[in-house]
């Protein structure tokens, strides 16, 4: 099984979450299925998401897409995300 893990900080989790949820169709199209969505217990503005990836190449393309970058700006991502592709 392949995975994509994303770590980033958000300005406000409660503002970020509806935008994240609204982008689900793009994640689905990239073959990503959310496994975990976690907040750092000691730093609640830090979010970590783990996705199963049906196709790592599609996941990489999604992770580098203009659409995702634009959505991150819209929903209040305040740092550059760390994205890992795992097998």
C-alpha positions in Angstrom: 0.0 0.0 0.0 1.2 3.5 -0.8 0.5 6.6 1.3 0.8 10.4 1.1 1.4 12.2 4.4 1.0 16.0 4.7 2.0 18.2 7.6 1.3 21.9 7.7 0.2 24.7 10.0 -3.2 26.5 9.7 -4.1 30.0 10.8 -7.4 28.7 12.4 -8.4 25.1 12.3 -12.1 25.9 12.5 -11.8 28.1 9.4 -9.5 25.7 7.6 -11.6 22.5 8.1 -14.6 23.4 5.9 -12.3 24.4 3.0 -10.4 21.1 3.4 -13.7 19.2 3.4 -14.9 21.1 0.3 -11.8 19.9 -1.6 -12.5 16.2 -1.1 -13.6 15.7 -4.7 -10.1 16.8 -5.9 -8.5 14.3 -3.4 -10.8 11.6 -4.6 -9.9 12.3 -8.3 -6.2 11.9 -7.3 -6.9 8.5 -5.8 -6.4 9.7 -2.2 -8.5 8.3 0.7 -8.1 10.0 4.0 -7.0 7.5 6.7 -6.2 10.0 9.5 -6.6 13.7 10.0 -4.8 14.8 13.2 -3.9 17.9 15.1 -0.8 18.2 17.2 -1.9 18.0 20.8 0.9 20.5 21.8 0.4 22.8 18.8 -3.2 22.8 17.6 -2.4 24.9 14.5 -0.4 22.0 13.1 -2.3 19.5 11.1 -1.2 16.1 9.8 -3.1 14.1 7.2 -2.4 10.6 6.1 -4.0 9.3 2.9 -3.9 5.9 1.2 -2.8 6.5 -2.4 -4.0 4.2 -5.2 -1.4 5.7 -7.5 1.7 7.5 -6.2 2.2 9.3 -9.5 -1.3 10.8 -9.4 -0.7 11.7 -5.7 2.5 13.5 -6.6 0.8 15.4 -9.4 -2.0 16.4 -7.0 0.6 17.5 -4.3 2.3 19.8 -6.8 -0.9 21.1 -8.5 -1.8 24.8 -8.9 -5.3 23.9 -7.7 -4.0 22.6 -4.4 -1.7 25.5 -3.9 -4.5 27.9 -4.5 -6.8 26.1 -2.2 -4.1 26.1 0.6 -3.9 29.9 0.3 -7.7 30.3 0.4 -8.2 28.1 3.5 -5.4 29.7 5.6 -2.3 27.5 5.4 0.5 29.5 7.0 3.6 27.6 6.1 4.8 25.5 3.2 3.5 21.9 3.8 5.8 18.9 4.1 4.5 16.2 1.8 5.8 12.7 2.0 5.1 9.8 -0.3 5.4 6.4 1.6 5.3 2.8 0.7 
